Amino acid sequence: MMNYFLFIIIVTIIFIIYIELTVGGILFRPNSLGHTSMNIQSLLYFMIHPLTDKLLWNIRSLDMNYPFVVIVFSLLYYLKIFITK
């Protein structure tokens, strides 16, 4: 059985890829020279922003809400462990 920490890392990587493909310009942004570069600060802010903004808890934006995604996948992880025991 996969440990929880590895599971959350995989969920986070998939979330980052999903957000970059659907929203775009979160992790990879043009810098001041016009070249595309990684902006980790922007990504981290996007991931924690739902903790400070109620608008992001709207039913239509839950797929872009990292805390919600982590909660749902954590529940699925623990329910799977509970069911298999």
QUIMOWO-V883170 format. One record per helix or strand of 3 or more residues. SS is the DSSP state (H for helix, E for strand). FROM is the first residue (numbers start at 1). LEN is the number of residues. If there is no record, write none. Layout:
# QUIMOWO-V883170
ss:SS from:FROM len:LEN
ss:SS from:FROM len:LEN
This chain:
# QUIMOWO-V883170
ss:H from:4 len:19
ss:E from:28 len:3
ss:E from:36 len:3
ss:H from:40 len:12
ss:H from:54 len:4
ss:H from:59 len:6
ss:H from:66 len:19
